[in-house]
Amino acid sequence: MAGPSRARARVDRGAAVVEFALLVPVLLLLVFGIIQYGFYFWAMQGGSDIARSAARSAAVGNPPTCSAFTSGVRQQINDLTGTGTGAVVTRSYSTAPPAVKVGDTVTVRVEFTSFDLHLPFLPFVHDGRVSQTAKARVDYVPSQPQACP
């Protein structure tokens, strides 16, 4: 009676290999999709931290020039994702820049592209674009505050 059970085991082994081969692509897509979305949410959190830090810095008048401000924020984004050169950084005040006073609000907005694994068949949230905004109360007004478009 050992013969029929051995034959059945060989058939079952072949079926398991076929089932595994059919499921592996789906499982890999699921695992790499989780990793991709993890990168995206990590970039969102990092972008939020960068925007908050930049708003606090702008609230005390550091740095006063627009070019120094945007280059500093872009460097932080580049350290986070490596896409800082294409980042859009804006700084605006609740009052027009010549009339900014203590107690007004400064708003900083950062937009950049998250790290992308370029997975086929897996859509990416907002094409990987991260946009974060932060506000802070102005505590110090430099001699000539500048809004950064």
Order of alpha helices (4+ residues) and beta strands (2+ residues): alpha-alpha-beta-beta-beta
